[in-house]
Amino acid sequence: MRIGSVSENKKIEKRVAITPEIVKKYLSLGFEIFLSSDYGSHLGIKDEHYKDMGVNISKNETEVLKSSDIIVQLGMMSDDKISIIKENQTLIGILNH
């Protein structure tokens, strides 16, 4: 089972849904993790750190969204990203008002 997350709109949300600590927990449960490149760079978390932990990093957000069974976000994604989500995928996020 694959869990993925793409970068948030940094004007609205500075946090990330998948931190290195969360990576450890997901991996211990047998999940594969897919993140977009520079996912946590604004917080000082380099792609290499995620890669060293076993996370798959992609420059293509569409690839991350299409290859994930579960998508975890803190904020609601834009309509163009939501339109990529297909049937039988699960989106976990928060609707910001």
N, C-alpha and C positions, 0 to 999 in steps of 0.2 A: 504494500500500500504506500502511495506516495503523497507526501505533504509538501505544498509549495506556498510561497509568498513572494509578492513583488513589492517594489518600493512604494511607500505611501506618498501622498501629496505632502511634501515637507513644509508647505506653507500652513497646513492644517494640523499635521501630525508629525512630531519629531521622533516618536518611539518606533520600535520595530516589534512585530508580532513574534518573531523567532530569534531569540538571543542565543548565545553559546550555551547557556545553562539549559534552555529549552531543547536545543539540539541534542544534548546528552540524554535527556529524558525520552525524546522521540526515538532516537537511535536504539536505546535500551529496550524499547517496546517493539523494535523491528521495522520501523518506518524508514523509508528513503526520504531525503529532504532535498528540495529544489528551490533555489533562491535566485533572484535577478542579481546581476553584477552591481557592485557598489551598494548593496542592500543596507549595510550598517556602517558605511564609511563615515557618515556624518556624526556617528557616535564613537568613532575611533576603532570600529571593528572592521578589519580588513578582510577582503575576500579570501586571502591566503589562510587566515585563521579558520574561517568556515571550511575551506577545502581540506585543511589538515585534520579537521574533525570528521571528514567524510561527506560533507555537503556537496551537492552538485550545483555549480554556479553557471548561469547562462546570461549572455548579453541580450538575449531575445526574451522579453517578458511574455510574449505570446506563447513561446515554447514552454516556459515555466507553467503558465496557466493551463495549456492543453495537456501537459504531461502529468498533472497532479490530480489525484483522486479527491484530495481535500485541500482547499485553499483557505489559508488563515490570514486575515487582515485585521488591523485595528480600526480603520475607517472604511467607509463605503467606497468602493472603487468607482472610477468613471464609467459612464455608459459604454464607451468603446471597449473597455476591459471586461465589463460584465457580459457584453455580447459574445465574447470568446468562450465563456463557460458553457459547457454542454450538459445534456441530460446525464444523470447518474454521477455528477460531481457535487461535492458539498462545499458550500461557501460559509465560512464562519467569520463574522465581522460585526462591527457596531455601526449602526446608522447614526451619523452625526447630524444634528439639526443646527 
